[in-house]
Amino acid sequence: MMQAGKRWAARLAWPLLGMAITLALWAVAARHLSDVEAIRAAFAPQAGLQALVHLLGSGELWPHIRMSLERIAIALALALAIGVPLGLCLGLSPLFARISGPTFQFLRMVSPLSWMPLAVMALGVGEAPVIFLLSFATVWPIMLNTAAGVAALDPAWMRLAHSLSATRWETIARVVLPGCISHILTGFRLAVGIGWIVLVPAEMLGVSSGMGYFVLDTRDRLAYDELMAGIVVIGCLGFVLDWLARALSSRWTQRGQQG
């Protein structure tokens, strides 16, 4: 028990040290941010953390957090529904890959935020353009990692499926998908990070809720302590989402190794 406690203490010591250094750098940066004392005080760690406690306690932040998580969940679901089939087509059909590959690579390199004006013109103001931008940003890592997973399959598995007279759909469902699920999960984790980064500027696009809207609103109200609190919440939520995606991927990999 004592050795286990020491191991946990040693494991926590370095992250805590890193957080302490981060807070110190935050305080130093706030002191040199402006010549106006009120602005320096508002951006300081103490003011931001006090605002965070107040916002969480009053319940003001929770609706924004819920809406941001809902949007990223919908976008990731759409990205999976689109990206996995496209990735399978890219990996299984050389002709489809030759025809669509250059187009997909071109679109992938276009920043999702550059589609903002077109998204608003085509879909109007509200939820639809935000979901579109998030889905556009997150579909590529899922699609490309799925295709990579198909390419990495052992050809013997495919020959075995053909020798057993499996149909194409049976081969995909029982051989291809299980064989490339780890690649899909890797793409999903990358998509979570990209989507969360794109979410904040996307939520500044004519919606009235979400963490991006909250940051924009605090800026307009000159509530800089609440702005810093919002930034902390965005970082914490992104950290948790990435940790959950990593945990899911690691658990699946461990199950595959045990199996």
PETAVEN-V485263 format. One record per pair of residues at least 4 apart in sequence whose C-alpha atoms are under 6 Angstrom apart, sorted by the first residue. I is the first residue (numbers start at 0). J is the second residue. Records with the same first field share a line. If there is no record, write none. Layout:
BEGIN
I->J / J
END
This chain:
BEGIN
8->12
26->43 / 44
29->39 / 42 / 43
30->39
41->46 / 223 / 224
42->223 / 224
44->48
46->224
47->224 / 227 / 228
50->225
51->228
52->56
53->57
54->59 / 60
55->60
63->208 / 209 / 210
66->209
67->209
74->130 / 133 / 134
78->82 / 134 / 137 / 138
79->83
82->86 / 138 / 141 / 142
83->142
86->142 / 143 / 145 / 146
87->91 / 146
88->92
89->96 / 146
90->146 / 149 / 150
95->99
96->100
103->107
111->132 / 136
114->118
117->121
118->122 / 128
119->123 / 124 / 128
122->128
124->205
125->205 / 206
129->201
130->134
131->135
133->194
134->138
137->190 / 194
139->143
140->144 / 186 / 190
141->183 / 186 / 187
144->182 / 183 / 186
145->182 / 183
148->179 / 182
149->179
160->165
161->165
165->169 / 170
169->173
170->174
171->175 / 176
172->176
174->178
176->180
184->248
188->244
190->194
194->198
199->211
200->211
202->211 / 212
203->211 / 212
208->212
212->216
214->226
217->221 / 222 / 226
246->250
254->258
END
